[in-house]
Amino acid sequence: MTKSTLTLIAGSVKTKQALHEQLEQLLGDYVHIKSHAADEGLPRSLEDTIILCSSDAAYNRTNGRYSVNAENIIVGKRTVHHEYIDKLLRIPEGSPVLLVNDDHDATNSLIESLYQLGIDHIQFIPFQKGTLFYKDVQIAVSPGETHLCPSYIKEVIDIGVRLFDITTILNVVECCGLDKDITSKISERYISNIIDLQRKLLVAEWDANQMSEHIQNVLGTVDDGLLVVNQEGKITVFNHSLAALFHVVAQDAVDKNIEQVMNRRDIIDFIMKSKDDSKFFNIDGVDVVIFRLQMTKENTIVATFKSVHQAFEIEKTAQRELRNKGFHTKYGFHDIIGEHDGMKERKRIAKKLALSEHPILIQGETGTGKELFAHAIHEHSLRKDGPFLAVNCSALTESLLESELFGYEEGTFTGAQRGGKKGLFELADNGTIFLDEIGDISLTVQSHLLRVLQEGEIRRIGGGRIIPINVRVITATNKDLQGKMRDGTFRSDLFYRLNVLNLYIPPLMERRSDVPLLMKHFITKSGKWVKVEQNVLEFFMQYEWPGNIRELKSTIDYMLTVCEGNVVTKRDLPSMLTQAGDSVTHEYSACESMLEMQERAFILEVIKQCNEKGKAASRELISYQSQESDFTLSPHQIRRRLDILESEGFVVKGRGRAGTKITAAGKEYLHFLKSKRSEWC
């Protein structure tokens, strides 16, 4: 049997290739097929049994311009390629989708075809040439014309060139005069493709139902009530916990208007109209807090109904977990050793302050036990079951201190923890936070801390949500905060907020009678059985202890380590301590002038202040600060004076840029020089 012949005329090369492949697959055994694309140029004369145009546009480009001689001219109708249906099925329901094609009529025809195929879960918007922006549209679909899509579209889905529909194929078969058996085979070939499409649709529908059932099962296990409603008030999610709260059947509530399900106008108004994030309600005797989340992009409101009683139990569990993580006190008042009257009085006052909720400012020299008192105050307070968090403010940079105290949201800065991070104030909720070395924080952190004290709320770095907190603040410093207020480095309003209650811890030199008691305590705690010679005790009672209890403990630890046998002698004292001790019992060498005394006091004071901040002092730093005093010293002059002070045991110079550190003897000598201040004037 002689094959019939057919010439395909398509607009583009891509369309020609796809349609030629379809015709060969369905008709190739019975029809000889030739193909042309208008983009490539057409022969001046077209002559065949059948000329099949891919679209009206292809027909119009051919008719009148070329010599066409054919028994039948057919303008084919086309539909979406079945292999790409699954891409469309994955688009979220209700999404506005831009359908992009090179011809307006073809665009509308494709939209109609998609709806007829049952792909009606999305809203198709026809593309129009010249229109650059389509409101609320983030997804585009195109049958091979993706280059026409607006550049701002986030997701572009290519569903391939549209194929001829069954009507067009049967029309070609009829024009070729093929018998019924052949027509039946061709129809079966086409239908098999449709069956594949139907199978995909059924599988997709089954998957969707399975996912929906899975989500409903998951929502059913959640103790909180969950409600999802669109802006028109139509309920899309209503879980079993919420159904039990309102005495309705969950399945009956879905797809109904919220006013048909809930009989509480105040709750409906809060969910549908309020700008607040949360609100307390009593529903048939059950206390709940409703948390409201507006999802603008989805045009949806999510409301979570949380039981107050359950939230209280969760909070207690969270606090227990915080305690297990180490966010709790390590010391009580029984750990504060001292029988001196002044120390007994401080402990008595501290116990009274502990029962208050006001902020406490603890002041005292370094090493006096300020943190020990902070722990004991929390342990004695009504918040003792809540968390206790301590932070050394001088040990962190400004930015790091802010992120530690107030937390941050995800993506705030490079390296930020996924999901953001809670700050110490959030973690200390219903407990106490202890801010040590408060005198060292920057003015920026001071302003944020003031807001916490004034408003009882924080806002994470990079976030806009206000988080209410209930935290007691205890601060400590060895700095002169009133002096820092005068020179503008500490806010007076913050000082008065922190200094509502004040506790001063005396230095060890003001409670010398406690030295033997502290010695015994530290030695016993070490687990060693040793005897301390009388001359060591006499030395300890005479020494000024500029480092206070911390220095005393360090000295005892050193002596217990180096002593021979079970006897601690004066020979076991650290060398710097013996030098300082000698300075107590001997007269200092006289300075040649009042200026020399002033210079020595100034240099030692600068070094001491640097050392207290954990830094060593350089000659350049001392020289720079001298420019603000009554005299100016060059780095060379500083070096000569440091050489002399080192030879006398008052400082230790580091190599290179290591800087200089003051010794215990140097601190004592500085104290001596300060005591002579009145004689200088």
C-alpha positions as CSV (number, residue, x, y, z in Angstrom):
1,M,0.0,0.0,0.0
2,T,1.3,3.4,-1.0
3,K,1.8,5.7,2.0
4,S,0.0,8.9,2.1
5,T,2.2,12.0,2.5
6,L,1.9,14.9,5.0
7,T,3.8,18.2,5.4
8,L,4.0,19.7,8.8
9,I,4.3,23.5,9.0
10,A,5.4,24.8,12.5
11,G,6.4,28.2,13.7
12,S,9.6,27.3,15.4
13,V,12.3,24.7,15.1
14,K,11.6,23.5,18.6
15,T,7.8,23.1,17.9
16,K,8.6,21.3,14.6
17,Q,10.8,18.7,16.3
18,A,8.3,17.9,19.0
19,L,5.3,17.6,16.7
20,H,7.3,15.6,14.1
21,E,8.3,13.2,16.8
22,Q,4.6,12.8,17.9
23,L,3.4,12.2,14.3
24,E,6.1,9.7,13.6
25,Q,5.2,7.8,16.8
26,L,1.5,7.7,16.0
27,L,1.3,7.7,12.1
28,G,4.8,6.9,10.9
29,D,3.9,3.3,9.9
30,Y,1.2,4.6,7.6
31,V,2.1,8.2,6.6
32,H,5.2,9.7,5.1
33,I,5.9,12.9,7.1
34,K,7.9,16.0,6.1
35,S,8.4,19.0,8.4
36,H,9.2,22.7,8.0
37,A,9.7,25.5,10.5
38,A,8.8,29.1,9.6
39,D,11.8,30.3,11.6
40,E,14.1,28.4,9.2
41,G,12.3,29.6,6.1
42,L,9.7,27.7,4.0
43,P,9.9,26.5,0.4
44,R,8.3,29.0,-2.0
45,S,6.0,26.2,-3.2
46,L,4.3,23.7,-0.8
47,E,2.5,20.8,-2.4
48,D,1.3,17.6,-0.7
49,T,-1.7,15.4,0.1
50,I,-2.1,17.0,3.5
51,I,-0.6,20.2,4.9
52,L,-0.9,20.3,8.7
53,C,-0.3,23.6,10.4
54,S,0.7,23.6,14.1
55,S,-1.4,26.7,14.9
56,D,-3.5,29.5,13.4
57,A,-0.3,31.7,13.6
58,A,1.6,29.1,11.5
59,Y,-1.2,29.0,9.0
60,N,-1.4,32.8,8.7
61,R,2.4,32.9,8.1
62,T,2.0,30.5,5.3
63,N,-1.2,31.4,3.6
64,G,-0.9,34.2,1.0
65,R,2.9,34.3,1.1
66,Y,3.7,30.9,-0.4
67,S,2.2,28.8,-3.2
68,V,0.2,26.1,-1.4
69,N,-1.3,23.2,-3.3
70,A,-2.8,20.4,-1.2
71,E,-5.9,18.2,-1.1
72,N,-6.4,19.0,2.6
73,I,-5.1,21.9,4.8
74,I,-5.6,21.3,8.5
75,V,-4.9,23.7,11.4
76,G,-4.2,21.4,14.3
77,K,-5.5,21.8,17.9
78,R,-2.9,21.1,20.6
79,T,-2.9,20.2,24.3
80,V,-0.3,20.0,27.1
81,H,2.4,17.4,26.8
82,H,1.4,14.5,29.2
83,E,5.0,14.0,30.4
84,Y,5.0,17.3,32.1
85,I,1.7,17.1,33.9
86,D,3.4,16.1,37.2
87,K,5.2,19.5,37.3
88,L,1.9,21.3,37.3
89,L,0.4,19.0,39.9
90,R,3.3,19.9,42.3
91,I,2.3,23.6,42.3
92,P,0.7,24.6,45.6
93,E,-3.1,24.8,45.5
94,G,-4.4,28.3,44.9
95,S,-1.2,29.7,43.6
96,P,-1.4,32.5,41.0
97,V,0.6,31.2,38.0
98,L,1.6,33.2,34.9
99,L,1.1,31.2,31.7
100,V,3.6,32.4,29.1
101,N,3.4,31.8,25.3
102,D,4.4,33.7,22.2
103,D,0.8,34.1,21.0
104,H,-2.2,35.5,22.9
105,D,-4.7,33.1,21.4
106,A,-2.5,30.1,21.9
107,T,-2.1,31.2,25.6
108,N,-5.8,31.3,26.2
109,S,-6.3,28.0,24.3
110,L,-3.7,26.3,26.5
111,I,-5.3,27.6,29.7
112,E,-8.7,26.2,28.5
113,S,-7.0,22.9,27.7
114,L,-5.4,22.7,31.2
115,Y,-8.7,23.3,33.0
116,Q,-10.4,20.7,30.8
117,L,-7.7,18.2,31.9
118,G,-8.6,18.8,35.5
119,I,-5.6,21.0,36.4
120,D,-7.8,23.5,38.1
121,H,-6.1,23.7,41.6
122,I,-4.2,26.8,40.5
123,Q,-5.1,30.2,39.1
124,F,-3.7,30.8,35.6
125,I,-3.0,34.3,34.5
126,P,-2.4,34.8,30.7
127,F,0.9,36.5,29.7
128,Q,0.6,39.7,27.7
129,K,3.5,41.1,25.7
130,G,4.5,44.5,27.0
131,T,3.4,43.8,30.6
132,L,6.4,43.7,32.8
133,F,4.9,43.1,36.2
134,Y,2.1,40.8,37.5
135,K,1.2,41.4,41.2
136,D,1.6,38.5,43.7
137,V,2.9,36.2,40.9
138,Q,6.0,34.2,41.7
139,I,5.6,31.2,39.4
140,A,5.4,31.0,35.6
141,V,4.6,28.1,33.3
142,S,5.5,28.0,29.6
143,P,5.3,25.5,26.8
144,G,8.9,26.0,25.6
145,E,8.8,29.8,25.6
146,T,10.6,30.5,28.9
147,H,12.7,33.2,27.4
148,L,9.6,35.4,27.4
149,C,9.1,35.2,31.2
150,P,9.6,38.4,33.2
151,S,13.0,38.3,34.9
152,Y,11.7,38.8,38.5
153,I,9.7,35.5,38.4
154,K,11.3,33.2,41.0
155,E,10.2,29.9,39.6
156,V,9.8,29.1,35.9
157,I,8.4,25.7,34.9
158,D,8.8,24.5,31.3
159,I,6.1,22.1,30.3
160,G,7.4,21.5,26.8
161,V,5.9,22.1,23.4
162,R,2.2,21.3,23.3
163,L,1.2,18.3,21.2
164,F,-1.6,17.7,18.8
165,D,-4.8,16.5,20.4
166,I,-6.8,13.4,19.5
167,T,-9.2,15.3,17.3
168,T,-6.4,16.6,15.1
169,I,-4.8,13.1,14.8
170,L,-8.1,11.5,13.8
171,N,-8.7,14.3,11.3
172,V,-5.4,13.4,9.7
173,V,-6.3,9.7,9.7
174,E,-9.6,10.4,8.0
175,C,-7.9,12.6,5.3
176,C,-5.4,9.8,4.6
177,G,-8.2,7.3,4.0
178,L,-6.8,4.7,6.4
179,D,-9.0,1.7,7.2
180,K,-10.8,1.2,10.5
181,D,-8.2,-1.3,11.9
182,I,-5.4,1.2,11.4
183,T,-7.5,4.0,12.8
184,S,-8.2,1.8,15.9
185,K,-4.4,1.1,16.4
186,I,-3.6,4.8,16.1
187,S,-6.3,5.7,18.6
188,E,-5.0,3.1,21.0
189,R,-1.5,4.5,20.7
190,Y,-2.8,8.0,21.6
191,I,-5.1,6.7,24.3
192,S,-2.2,4.8,25.9
193,N,-0.5,8.2,26.4
194,I,-3.7,9.5,28.0
195,I,-3.8,6.5,30.3
196,D,-0.3,7.3,31.4
197,L,-1.5,10.8,32.2
198,Q,-4.5,9.5,34.1
199,R,-2.3,7.1,36.0
200,K,0.0,10.0,37.0
201,L,-3.1,12.0,38.1
202,L,-4.4,9.1,40.2
203,V,-1.0,8.6,41.8
204,A,-0.6,12.3,42.5
205,E,-4.1,12.4,44.0
206,W,-3.4,9.3,46.1
207,D,-0.1,10.9,47.3
208,A,-2.0,14.1,48.2
209,N,-4.6,12.2,50.1
210,Q,-2.0,10.3,52.0
211,M,-0.1,13.5,52.8
212,S,-3.3,15.1,53.9
213,E,-4.2,12.1,56.1
214,H,-0.7,12.1,57.5
215,I,-0.9,15.8,58.4
216,Q,-4.3,15.3,60.0
217,N,-2.9,12.4,62.1
218,V,0.1,14.5,63.2
219,L,-2.2,17.5,64.1
220,G,-4.3,15.1,66.1
221,T,-1.4,14.1,68.3
222,V,-0.6,17.8,69.2
223,D,-1.9,18.8,72.7
224,D,-2.3,22.4,71.6
225,G,-5.4,23.4,69.7
226,L,-4.6,24.4,66.1
227,L,-6.7,26.5,63.9
228,V,-6.0,27.8,60.4
229,V,-8.4,30.2,58.8
230,N,-8.2,32.3,55.7
231,Q,-9.0,36.0,55.5
232,E,-12.6,35.3,54.6
233,G,-13.0,33.3,57.7
234,K,-13.0,29.8,56.1
235,I,-11.5,27.1,58.3
236,T,-8.9,24.9,56.6
237,V,-7.4,23.2,59.7
238,F,-9.2,22.4,63.0
239,N,-7.4,19.6,65.0
240,H,-8.9,17.3,67.6
241,S,-7.6,19.1,70.7
242,L,-9.4,22.3,69.5
243,A,-12.5,20.3,68.7
244,A,-12.6,18.9,72.3
245,L,-12.2,22.5,73.7
246,F,-15.2,23.8,71.7
247,H,-17.2,20.5,71.8
248,V,-17.5,20.0,68.1
249,V,-16.4,17.4,65.6
250,A,-13.1,18.3,63.9
251,Q,-14.1,17.1,60.4
252,D,-17.4,19.1,60.6
253,A,-15.5,22.3,61.3
254,V,-13.2,22.2,58.2
255,D,-14.5,24.3,55.2
256,K,-17.0,26.1,57.4
257,N,-16.9,29.8,58.4
258,I,-15.3,30.4,61.8
259,E,-18.5,32.1,63.0
260,Q,-20.5,28.8,62.4
261,V,-18.1,26.9,64.6
262,M,-17.2,29.2,67.5
263,N,-19.8,31.0,69.6
264,R,-17.3,33.4,71.2
265,R,-17.3,36.8,69.5
266,D,-14.3,38.0,71.5
267,I,-12.2,35.1,70.3
268,I,-13.3,35.5,66.7
269,D,-12.5,39.2,66.8
270,F,-9.0,38.5,68.3
271,I,-8.2,35.9,65.7
272,M,-9.5,37.8,62.6
273,K,-8.8,41.4,63.5
274,S,-6.3,41.8,66.3
275,K,-2.8,43.2,65.8
276,D,-1.6,41.5,69.1
277,D,0.5,38.3,69.0
278,S,-1.2,36.7,72.0
279,K,-4.1,37.1,74.5
280,F,-5.5,35.3,77.5
281,F,-9.0,33.7,77.4
282,N,-11.1,31.5,79.6
283,I,-13.1,28.9,77.6
284,D,-15.7,27.0,79.6
285,G,-13.5,27.1,82.7
286,V,-10.2,26.3,80.9
287,D,-7.5,29.1,81.0
288,V,-5.8,29.3,77.6
289,V,-3.5,31.7,75.8
290,I,-4.1,32.1,72.1
291,F,-1.1,32.8,70.0
292,R,-1.9,34.4,66.6
293,L,0.4,34.4,63.5
294,Q,-0.5,36.3,60.3
295,M,0.8,34.6,57.2
296,T,0.5,37.4,54.7
297,K,1.8,35.6,51.6
298,E,-0.6,32.6,52.1
299,N,-3.5,35.0,53.1
300,T,-3.9,32.8,56.2
301,I,-4.1,33.2,60.0
302,V,-2.7,30.5,62.2
303,A,-4.0,30.4,65.8
304,T,-2.5,28.2,68.5
305,F,-4.6,27.5,71.7
306,K,-2.2,26.7,74.6
307,S,-3.3,25.6,78.0
308,V,-2.0,27.9,80.8
309,H,-1.7,24.9,83.2
310,Q,0.2,22.9,80.6
311,A,2.5,25.8,79.8
312,F,3.2,26.2,83.5
313,E,4.3,22.5,83.7
314,I,6.4,23.0,80.6
315,E,8.1,26.0,82.2
316,K,8.9,24.0,85.3
317,T,10.4,21.3,83.2
318,A,12.4,23.8,81.2
319,Q,13.7,25.4,84.4
320,R,14.8,21.9,85.7
321,E,16.6,21.3,82.5
322,L,18.4,24.7,82.8
323,R,19.5,23.7,86.3
324,N,20.8,20.4,84.9
325,K,22.8,22.3,82.4
326,G,24.5,24.3,85.1
327,F,22.4,27.4,85.2
328,H,22.1,27.3,88.9
329,T,23.9,28.6,92.0
330,K,26.9,26.8,93.3
331,Y,27.2,28.6,96.7
332,G,25.0,29.6,99.6
333,F,25.5,31.8,102.6
334,H,27.1,28.9,104.5
335,D,29.9,29.0,102.0
336,I,30.8,32.6,102.9
337,I,33.5,32.2,105.6
338,G,33.9,35.0,108.1
339,E,33.3,35.7,111.8
340,H,34.3,39.4,111.7
341,D,31.5,41.6,112.9
342,G,31.6,43.6,109.6
343,M,31.3,40.4,107.6
344,K,28.4,39.0,109.8
345,E,26.6,42.3,109.3
346,R,27.0,42.0,105.4
347,K,25.6,38.5,105.4
348,R,22.7,39.6,107.6
349,I,21.9,42.5,105.2
350,A,22.3,40.3,102.1
351,K,19.8,37.8,103.4
352,K,17.2,40.6,103.7
353,L,18.1,41.9,100.3
354,A,17.6,38.4,98.9
355,L,13.9,38.4,99.8
356,S,13.3,41.5,97.7
357,E,12.8,41.6,93.9
358,H,14.7,44.8,93.4
359,P,18.1,45.0,91.5
360,I,21.2,44.8,93.7
361,L,24.6,46.4,93.1
362,I,27.5,44.7,94.9
363,Q,30.6,46.8,95.3
364,G,34.0,45.9,96.6
365,E,37.6,45.4,95.6
366,T,38.6,42.6,93.3
367,G,38.8,39.2,95.0
368,T,36.5,40.0,97.9
369,G,33.8,37.4,97.0
370,K,31.2,39.5,95.2
371,E,30.1,36.6,92.9
372,L,29.9,34.3,96.0
373,F,27.4,36.8,97.5
374,A,25.4,36.9,94.2
375,H,25.1,33.1,94.2
376,A,24.0,33.1,97.9
377,I,21.5,35.8,97.4
378,H,19.7,33.9,94.6
379,E,19.8,30.7,96.6
380,H,18.1,32.5,99.5
381,S,15.5,34.3,97.3
382,L,12.0,33.4,96.2
383,R,13.5,32.7,92.8
384,K,15.8,29.9,94.1
385,D,14.0,27.3,91.9
386,G,14.6,29.4,88.8
387,P,17.8,29.6,86.7
388,F,20.8,31.6,87.8
389,L,23.2,32.8,85.1
390,A,26.4,34.7,85.5
391,V,28.4,36.6,82.9
392,N,31.7,38.5,83.2
393,C,31.0,41.7,81.2
394,S,34.7,42.7,80.9
395,A,35.6,39.4,79.3
396,L,33.5,40.0,76.1
397,T,33.6,42.5,73.3
398,E,30.7,44.9,72.9
399,S,29.1,43.0,70.0
400,L,29.6,39.6,71.6
401,L,28.2,40.8,75.0
402,E,25.1,42.1,73.3
403,S,24.5,38.8,71.4
404,E,25.1,36.8,74.6
405,L,22.7,39.0,76.7
406,F,19.9,39.6,74.3
407,G,20.3,36.8,71.7
408,Y,19.9,37.2,67.9
409,E,17.7,36.1,65.0
410,E,18.8,33.7,62.3
411,G,20.8,35.4,59.5
412,T,21.6,38.5,61.6
413,F,25.4,38.1,60.9
414,T,27.8,35.7,59.3
415,G,28.1,32.5,61.4
416,A,24.8,33.1,63.2
417,Q,23.3,30.0,64.6
418,R,20.4,28.5,62.5
419,G,17.1,29.5,63.9
420,G,18.7,32.2,66.0
421,K,19.8,32.0,69.6
422,K,18.2,32.9,72.9
423,G,20.1,35.4,75.0
424,L,21.0,35.0,78.7
425,F,18.1,37.3,79.7
426,E,15.6,34.9,78.0
427,L,17.3,31.9,79.5
428,A,17.2,33.5,83.0
429,D,13.4,34.1,82.8
430,N,11.8,33.7,86.3
431,G,15.3,33.6,87.7
432,T,18.4,35.8,88.3
433,I,21.1,37.1,86.1
434,F,24.4,38.2,87.6
435,L,26.4,40.8,85.6
436,D,29.9,41.0,87.0
437,E,32.3,43.9,86.1
438,I,29.3,46.0,85.2
439,G,31.5,49.1,85.2
440,D,33.3,47.9,82.0
441,I,30.3,47.8,79.6
442,S,30.0,50.3,76.8
443,L,27.4,53.1,76.6
444,T,25.6,51.1,73.8
445,V,25.1,48.1,76.0
446,Q,24.2,50.3,78.9
447,S,21.3,51.8,76.9
448,H,20.0,48.3,76.1
449,L,20.3,47.2,79.7
450,L,18.4,50.2,80.8
451,R,15.5,49.2,78.6
452,V,15.4,45.8,80.2
453,L,15.2,47.3,83.7
454,Q,12.6,49.9,82.7
455,E,10.3,47.8,80.5
456,G,10.9,44.2,81.6
457,E,11.3,43.2,77.9
458,I,14.1,42.5,75.4
459,R,14.4,42.4,71.6
460,R,16.8,40.1,70.0
461,I,19.5,41.5,67.7
462,G,18.2,41.6,64.2
463,G,14.6,40.9,65.3
464,G,11.5,43.0,65.7
465,R,9.6,40.9,68.2
466,I,9.4,42.2,71.8
467,I,9.9,39.4,74.3
468,P,8.7,40.0,77.9
469,I,10.9,38.7,80.6
470,N,10.8,38.4,84.4
471,V,14.4,38.5,85.6
472,R,16.1,39.8,88.7
473,V,19.4,41.6,88.0
474,I,22.3,41.5,90.3
475,T,25.4,43.5,89.3
476,A,28.9,43.8,90.7
477,T,31.9,46.1,90.2
478,N,35.2,47.1,91.7
479,K,35.1,50.4,89.8
480,D,34.1,53.9,91.1
481,L,30.8,54.2,89.2
482,Q,30.1,57.6,90.5
483,G,33.4,58.8,89.2
484,K,32.6,57.2,85.8
485,M,29.3,59.0,85.8
486,R,31.1,62.3,86.3
487,D,33.4,61.7,83.3
488,G,30.5,60.5,81.2
489,T,31.5,56.8,80.8
490,F,28.6,55.4,82.8
491,R,24.9,56.5,82.5
492,S,23.5,58.0,85.7
493,D,20.0,56.7,84.9
494,L,21.3,53.2,84.7
495,F,23.3,53.6,87.9
496,Y,20.2,54.5,89.9
497,R,18.3,51.6,88.3
498,L,21.0,49.2,89.3
499,N,21.7,50.7,92.7
500,V,18.2,50.3,94.2
501,L,19.7,48.0,96.8
502,N,23.4,48.2,97.6
503,L,25.8,45.8,99.3
504,Y,29.5,46.7,100.0
505,I,31.9,43.8,100.6
506,P,34.9,44.9,102.8
507,P,38.5,44.0,101.7
508,L,40.4,41.4,103.6
509,M,42.6,44.1,105.3
510,E,39.5,45.4,107.1
511,R,38.7,41.9,108.5
512,R,42.1,40.6,109.3
513,S,40.7,38.5,112.1
514,D,39.1,36.2,109.4
515,V,42.5,35.3,107.9
516,P,43.2,32.3,110.2
517,L,39.7,31.1,109.6
518,L,40.0,31.4,105.8
519,M,43.5,29.7,106.0
520,K,42.0,26.7,107.8
521,H,39.0,26.5,105.4
522,F,41.2,26.5,102.2
523,I,43.7,24.0,103.7
524,T,40.9,21.7,104.8
525,K,39.1,22.0,101.4
526,S,42.4,21.0,99.7
527,G,42.3,17.6,101.4
528,K,45.8,17.9,102.7
529,W,46.9,17.4,106.4
530,V,49.5,20.0,107.1
531,K,50.7,22.2,109.9
532,V,51.3,25.9,109.4
533,E,54.2,27.4,111.3
534,Q,53.5,30.4,113.6
535,N,55.7,32.8,111.6
536,V,53.6,32.1,108.4
537,L,50.4,33.0,110.3
538,E,52.1,36.1,111.6
539,F,53.1,37.1,108.1
540,F,49.6,36.5,106.8
541,M,48.1,38.6,109.5
542,Q,50.6,41.5,108.8
543,Y,50.3,41.4,104.9
544,E,47.9,43.8,103.3
545,W,46.4,41.4,100.7
546,P,45.7,43.8,97.9
547,G,44.2,40.8,95.9
548,N,42.0,40.0,98.9
549,I,40.6,36.5,99.4
550,R,41.5,35.4,95.8
551,E,45.1,36.2,96.5
552,L,45.0,34.5,99.9
553,K,43.6,31.3,98.3
554,S,46.2,31.4,95.4
555,T,49.0,31.8,98.0
556,I,47.8,28.9,100.1
557,D,47.4,26.7,96.9
558,Y,51.0,27.6,95.9
559,M,52.4,26.8,99.4
560,L,50.6,23.5,99.7
561,T,52.1,22.5,96.3
562,V,55.7,23.4,97.1
563,C,56.0,22.6,100.8
564,E,58.1,19.6,102.0
565,G,56.3,17.0,104.0
566,N,53.3,18.1,106.1
567,V,54.6,21.4,107.4
568,V,54.2,24.8,105.7
569,T,57.0,27.2,106.5
570,K,57.8,30.8,105.5
571,R,60.3,29.4,103.0
572,D,57.3,28.2,101.0
573,L,55.9,31.7,100.4
574,P,55.9,33.0,96.8
575,S,59.0,35.2,96.2
576,M,57.0,38.2,95.2
577,L,54.9,37.9,98.4
578,T,58.0,37.9,100.6
579,Q,59.3,41.0,98.7
580,A,56.0,42.7,99.4
581,G,56.1,41.5,103.0
582,D,59.6,42.9,103.4
583,S,58.2,46.2,102.1
584,V,55.7,46.2,105.0
585,T,58.3,45.9,107.7
586,H,61.0,48.1,106.2
587,E,61.0,51.8,105.3
588,Y,60.8,52.6,101.6
589,S,63.8,54.4,100.1
590,A,63.2,58.1,100.1
591,C,62.4,59.8,96.8
592,E,64.6,62.7,95.8
593,S,61.6,65.0,95.1
594,M,57.9,65.3,95.3
595,L,57.8,65.1,91.5
596,E,59.5,61.6,91.6
597,M,56.9,60.4,94.1
598,Q,54.1,61.7,91.9
599,E,55.6,60.0,88.8
600,R,56.1,56.7,90.6
601,A,52.5,56.7,91.8
602,F,51.1,57.6,88.4
603,I,53.1,54.9,86.6
604,L,52.1,52.2,89.1
605,E,48.5,53.2,89.0
606,V,48.3,53.0,85.2
607,I,50.0,49.5,85.3
608,K,47.6,48.3,88.1
609,Q,44.5,49.5,86.2
610,C,45.7,47.7,83.0
611,N,46.4,44.5,84.9
612,E,43.0,44.5,86.5
613,K,41.5,44.5,83.0
614,G,43.7,41.5,82.1
615,K,46.2,43.4,80.1
616,A,49.9,44.3,80.5
617,A,50.9,48.0,80.3
618,S,53.2,49.2,77.5
619,R,55.6,52.1,77.8
620,E,53.7,53.8,74.9
621,L,50.4,53.6,76.8
622,I,51.9,55.0,80.0
623,S,53.5,57.8,78.1
624,Y,50.2,58.6,76.3
625,Q,48.2,58.7,79.5
626,S,50.8,61.0,81.1
627,Q,49.9,63.7,78.7
628,E,46.6,64.2,80.6
629,S,48.5,64.5,83.9
630,D,50.5,67.4,85.5
631,F,53.6,66.1,83.7
632,T,54.5,64.4,80.4
633,L,56.9,61.4,80.2
634,S,58.3,60.1,76.9
635,P,58.5,56.3,76.3
636,H,62.3,56.6,76.9
637,Q,61.8,58.2,80.3
638,I,59.2,55.6,81.1
639,R,61.7,52.8,80.3
640,R,64.3,54.3,82.7
641,R,61.8,54.6,85.5
642,L,60.5,51.0,85.0
643,D,64.0,49.7,85.2
644,I,64.3,51.3,88.6
645,L,60.9,50.0,89.8
646,E,61.7,46.5,88.6
647,S,65.1,46.5,90.5
648,E,63.1,47.4,93.6
649,G,60.7,44.5,93.0
650,F,57.6,46.7,92.3
651,V,57.0,45.7,88.7
652,V,58.0,42.9,86.3
653,K,58.8,43.8,82.7
654,G,57.9,41.4,79.9
655,R,60.1,40.9,76.9
656,G,59.3,42.7,73.6
657,R,55.7,43.8,73.5
658,A,54.6,41.7,76.5
659,G,54.2,44.8,78.6
660,T,54.7,45.4,82.4
661,K,52.9,43.9,85.4
662,I,52.7,45.2,88.9
663,T,53.8,42.9,91.7
664,A,52.1,42.5,95.1
665,A,54.9,44.6,96.6
666,G,54.2,47.2,93.9
667,K,50.6,47.4,95.0
668,E,51.6,47.8,98.6
669,Y,54.1,50.5,97.6
670,L,51.4,52.3,95.6
671,H,49.2,52.2,98.6
672,F,52.0,53.8,100.6
673,L,52.5,56.5,98.0
674,K,48.8,57.3,98.0
675,S,48.8,57.6,101.8
676,K,51.4,60.4,101.4
677,R,49.2,62.3,99.0
678,S,48.3,64.9,101.6
679,E,52.0,65.6,102.2
680,W,52.5,66.3,98.5
681,C,49.9,69.1,98.4
